């Protein structure tokens, strides 16, 4: 396994899957980020970008000042160019597994983000990323890569996908630790 793209409709549990994998792999050489909804009084107002090292910043908001727009949300491209790209590059240097939730329309507003994802695929660690079902040129290109495994997530297979990825990634981290010890 080199890289995995988890594909699914909104609310199927892609972010929950990444969060659970992060919980299971804590203490291992992992890095990445996940996105979470910003809600007030039951209404979604925007999205947070949360790094695995505990930082959180506003990725998009209905009332944010930005020329970049996805649906009702204005996107903080400077955050993607800075924090998100830095997380990916740090993961390329230090991690054995890079977990990205998500690579979607908002994230693709940043050319620097797209370039960092491409670099991580070529020169980085194993990547597990979530994407939606929409057809976007960058995502379609990722889906066609030979080093990319596509996993369709649904309510019916969520638990099975989670358990398989948890086992595979834990083994990958263990194997990498053993290889590093042998190399020393």
SVG drawing of the C-alpha trace seen along z (x, -y; Angstrom):
<svg xmlns="http://www.w3.org/2000/svg" viewBox="-30 -41 53 46">
<polyline fill="none" stroke="black" stroke-width="0.4" points="0.0,0.0 1.4,-3.4 -1.5,-5.8 -5.3,-5.6 -8.1,-7.9 -11.2,-7.5 -14.1,-8.6 -17.6,-9.2 -20.6,-11.4 -21.0,-14.2 -21.9,-12.9 -20.8,-9.3 -18.1,-9.5 -14.9,-10.4 -13.7,-12.9 -14.8,-10.5 -12.7,-7.8 -9.6,-10.0 -10.1,-11.1 -10.4,-7.5 -7.3,-6.5 -5.4,-9.4 -6.6,-8.2 -5.4,-4.6 -2.0,-5.8 -1.2,-8.4 2.4,-8.1 3.4,-6.8 5.1,-8.8 2.0,-10.4 1.0,-13.9 -1.7,-15.7 -4.9,-17.6 -8.7,-17.2 -11.5,-19.6 -14.4,-20.2 -17.6,-22.1 -18.0,-25.4 -21.6,-25.4 -23.6,-28.0 -27.2,-27.4 -27.4,-24.3 -26.3,-26.2 -23.1,-25.5 -21.2,-28.8 -17.8,-27.5 -15.0,-25.1 -11.9,-24.7 -8.6,-23.2 -7.2,-21.3 -3.7,-20.0 -2.6,-16.8 -0.4,-18.9 -3.4,-20.7 -3.5,-23.9 -6.8,-25.1 -7.6,-27.9 -10.6,-29.1 -10.5,-27.6 -13.8,-29.0 -16.7,-31.1 -19.9,-32.6 -18.8,-36.1 -15.0,-35.9 -13.4,-38.4 -12.0,-36.5 -12.3,-36.5 -12.3,-32.7 -15.7,-31.2 -17.1,-27.7 -20.9,-27.7 -21.9,-30.0 -18.4,-29.9 -15.4,-32.2 -12.1,-30.4 -9.0,-31.4 -6.4,-30.6 -3.6,-32.2 -4.2,-29.5 -4.0,-26.8 -0.8,-28.3 0.7,-28.6 -0.5,-26.2 -1.8,-23.4 1.2,-23.3 3.5,-23.4 1.7,-20.4 2.1,-18.5 5.8,-19.4 6.5,-18.6 4.8,-15.2 7.0,-14.6 10.1,-15.1 9.0,-13.4 6.0,-11.1 5.5,-7.6 1.8,-8.2 0.2,-11.4 -3.5,-11.8 -5.4,-14.5 -9.1,-15.3 -9.9,-16.5 -8.8,-17.3 -11.8,-19.1 -13.1,-22.2 -12.0,-24.5 -8.5,-23.1 -8.1,-23.2 -8.5,-27.0 -4.8,-27.0 -2.3,-26.1 0.4,-25.8 -1.7,-23.2 -2.2,-21.2 1.6,-21.3 2.3,-20.1 -0.1,-17.2 1.6,-16.2 5.0,-16.4 3.9,-14.3 2.5,-11.6 5.8,-11.4 8.3,-11.9 6.4,-11.6 5.2,-8.9 2.1,-6.8 -0.9,-9.1 -4.5,-8.5 -6.7,-11.3 -10.5,-11.8 -12.2,-13.3 -15.8,-13.9 -17.5,-12.3 -17.4,-15.4 -15.4,-15.4 -12.7,-18.0 -9.7,-17.8 -7.1,-17.5 -9.1,-14.8 -9.8,-12.9 -6.0,-12.9 -5.3,-11.6 -7.9,-8.8 -6.2,-7.6 -2.7,-7.3 -1.3,-3.7 0.1,-4.3 -3.3,-5.3 -5.9,-2.9 -9.5,-4.1 -11.8,-3.1 -15.4,-3.9 -16.9,-4.6 -20.5,-4.0 -22.6,-3.5 -22.6,0.2 -18.8,0.6 -17.6,-2.1 -16.6,0.3 -14.9,2.7 -12.9,-0.1 -11.9,-1.5 -10.7,1.8 -8.8,2.7 -7.0,-0.7 -6.3,-0.7 -4.6,2.7 -2.7,1.8 -1.5,-1.5 -0.4,-0.1 1.6,2.6 3.1,0.0 4.2,-2.1 5.6,0.9 7.4,2.1 8.9,-1.3 10.1,-1.4 11.8,2.0 13.4,0.8 14.6,-2.4 16.2,-0.4 17.9,1.9 19.2,-1.0 20.8,-2.5"/>
</svg>
